[in-house]
Amino acid sequence: MLWYSMLFKNLKYIIMLFLFSIIITGCASSPDTTGKQENDPFESINREIFAFNDAADRYVIGPIAHTYRDVVPDPVRNSIRSFLLNLKQPLSAINATLQGDFERGATAVGRFAINSTFGILGLFDVADYVGLEPVDEDVGQTFGAWGIEPGPYLVLPLLGPSSTRDLAGKVGDWLIDPIGLYLIREDSQDILIATKTAKAIDTRVELDGVIEGSRKNSLDPYAIIRTMYLQRREKQISNEGLFKEEAGETSIYDIEIDVELDDSDL
């Protein structure tokens, strides 16, 4: 496990180097013109990465998520989802506060305290019963609240849709997440990796209807996913419909788009 420890202790430098290389590559590339309307100057390479991600999802990630959905009972999956959301509450509290939303910052702290104790480490959302709504904020949203534009649209290998602002936000999440920093300091990287993996699988299950529906009903799944992502981030930054989304009452891609999904896909 020594290499795990060395990797995570130097992770911030690795991520910064990766981010710097992305920026340099983007500046050196000849921008496309077809993606101007959606601020997608690197559409050609984005589509290549999208195709790779799509193949990985069809043959590896999707089947794993489907097996998880079909084998694990709904109550257990709901508890896992609640546990994962609880782990993010300290980070959400920091970001809400940085955005000037002190009420939601305090709510996130309260939720973490209540659910980590009475909710058995967050497996049960006790805080919701006392009126503390879920809070889900990240550094990318904070940058947006500060007025920083999203910049060019990006598709990251395996991670999917992003933007230059949100890519920088992912770096920020790694650098200031109290739970992640604590686990790294305690040499508990295995737990951190396990939670990130569980979150990725749970998110894939949530998005199953959107992903499968875009494949079946859209002539250009890349374009529709791009539009969905960018509109969703705008809604998250403006906190439009935030309580429904954070509570899981509606799809995180519940937006107006020019494609209809079959009922069987949702």
N, C-alpha and C positions, 0 to 999 in steps of 0.2 A: 504493500500500500504506500510505499515511500514515494513512488512517482505521482500518485494521486495528490499527496501533500504538496510536493514541489509544484505540480501543475496549478493547484488552486492558490497557492501563496503567490504565484507569479501571474495569476489569471488577469489581473487588471492591466498588466503590461502587454499581455498577449492580445487582449481585446482592443486596447488602444492601437497596437501595431496593425491589427486587422482593419480597424476603422480607418486608420491613416492610409492603408493600402487601397481600400475601397474608394476613398476620396481621390487619391492620386490616379487610380485607374479610370475613374469617372471623368476627371479633368483631361486625361490624355486620350479618351475615346472620342470618336466622331459621333456627335449626338444624332439620333434619329429625328425625323420630322413628323412621323405618323402619330406619335404620342403626345404632341404638344398640348392638345385640349385637356388631357388629364395630367399634365406635367410629367410625362414619361419619356424623357429624352433618351433613355437607354433601353428602349423597348425590345430591341433585337436580342440583347443578352438576357434581359429579363424573361423573355419568352423561352429561351433555351433553358434557363434555370427552372422556370415554371414547368416545362415539359419533363425535366428530371424529377422535380418534386411530385408531379402527377404520377409518374411511373412508380416512384417509391411509395406513394400513397396507395395506388391500386394493388400492388403486390406485397407490400410489407406493412405499412402503417395502418391502412384501412382495415385489412383482415385482423390485425391485432386489436384494433378498437372495436370491431364488430364482435369479436370473441369476448372481449371484456364486457361489452354491453349485454350480450346474450347469456353469459355465464353468471355474472355478478348480479344479484337481485337489486332492484331499484332502491330499496331502503339503504342498502350497503353503499351503493354508488352515491346516493345523496349525502350520506355521512362522510364519505371520502371527499366529495366536492366541498362540503362545509369545512372539513379539516384543512383543505388546501387554501380555501378563501381566508380562513382564520390566520394561517401562516403569513398571508400577505397584508394583514391589517396594520402592522407597524410601518411597513413601507407606504401603505396608503395614507396612514396618518401623517407621515412626514410630507408626502406630496400634497395632500389637501391643505396642510398648513402653509406650505410654500406657495400655494396658489391663493392664499389669503382666505381660504374657507375654513375658519377656525372651528365652526360648529361641526362640520363633517370630520375634521381632524380629531376633535374630542370624541365624536361618535365612534370612530375607528378604534381609538384607545379603549373606550368603554366596551366595545364589542370584544376586543381581544382579551380584556381582563375577565369579562363574564364568561365567554365561551371557553377560555383556556382553563377555567376552574369548574364552574357549574356545568359547562357543556363538555367536559372531559376532553380537553385539548382541542376543542372545536368540532368534535364528532357530532355534536348536537347544537343547533343554532338557538340556544336559550335566549340570546340577546334580542332576537327578532320578536320574541313574545313580550318583551318589555318595551318595544317600540324603537329599538335601535336598528335602523335600516342598514343593509350591507353597504360597504364603501370599497370601491375598487379603483385606485388611482395609480398611475405610474409616472416616471420621469418624462416620458414623451408627452403625456397630457399636460404636465407642468410646463414644459417648454411651450406648448401650444397656448396655454393660459397666459403665458408671459408675452405672447404676441409673435413668437418665432414661427415663421412659415414652415410648412412640411418639407419643402424642397422636392427634389426629384423622387418619383416613385421607384421603389426597389423591390426585387424579389430575392430573398435570401435562401441559400441552399437549406432545405429541410424546414427552416423556420417560416418560410412563406412570405406574404405581403408585408411591406414595410415602407419607410421613406428615410431620407437622410436624417430628418429630425428624430424619427422613432428609432433609428439605428443608434444614434447618439444616446437616446433615451434608454435603450437596452443596456448600454455601457453604464449609464448612471444608476440603473436599477441594481446592477451587480455591485457597484461601488458603495451604495448607501443602504442596501437592504439589511436591517438589523439581524433578522433571522439567519440569512445567508452568511453574513460576516461572523455571527456567533458560531455557526456550525463549522465554518472553515477554521476559526481560531481553536475550536475544540477537536480539530482533526476528525470531524464527522462528515467528511465529504461524501461518503456512501449514502448517508441519509439525505443530503442535499440533492445528489443525483437522483435518488429514488423519488423524491417529491417532485422534482422537475419532470421526470419521466411520467409519473402519475398524472401531473397536470397536463402534459402534452396529450396523453391518451384520453383524458376526460374532455379536453377541449375538442379533440377530433370527434368524439361521440356527440358532443353538442352541435357540431357543425355538419354532421352527417347528411342531414336533409339538404342543406345548402350546397355542399360539395357534389353530392350525387345528382341533385336537381340541376345544377349548372352544367354538368356533363351531358345530361339527357336532353335538356330543353334549350340550351343556348348554342348558337352557331359559333360563338367565340367565348369559351369559358374564361380565358385569360382576361378579356376585357370586362366581363361581368364581375369577376372576383375583384379586379382592380377598383371598379366603381363602388362595389360593396364596401371594400376596406376603407377607402378614402372617405366615404360618407359616414361610415360608422365612427371613424376617428373624430370627424367633425362633431358628431353628436356627443361623443364621450367628452370632448374638451368643453363643449358648451353645457354639459350635464343635462342635455335634453333627454327626457325619459330615463334618467339614470337609475331611479329606484326600481323600475320594472326590469331593466337590464341586469343590474347588479344582483337582484333577487332571483334572477333566472326565470322571470315570468314571461319573457318574450325572447325570441331569437336575437342574438347579438347582431344579426344581419337583417333585422326587421326594418327594411327601408324600401323606398319606392324605386323599382328598377323595371327595365323593359323586358322582363322574362317572367314567365309564370312557372311555378313549381307544382308538380303533381301532388295531390294530397298524400299519395303513398310515399313521397320523398320527405315529408315533414314529420 
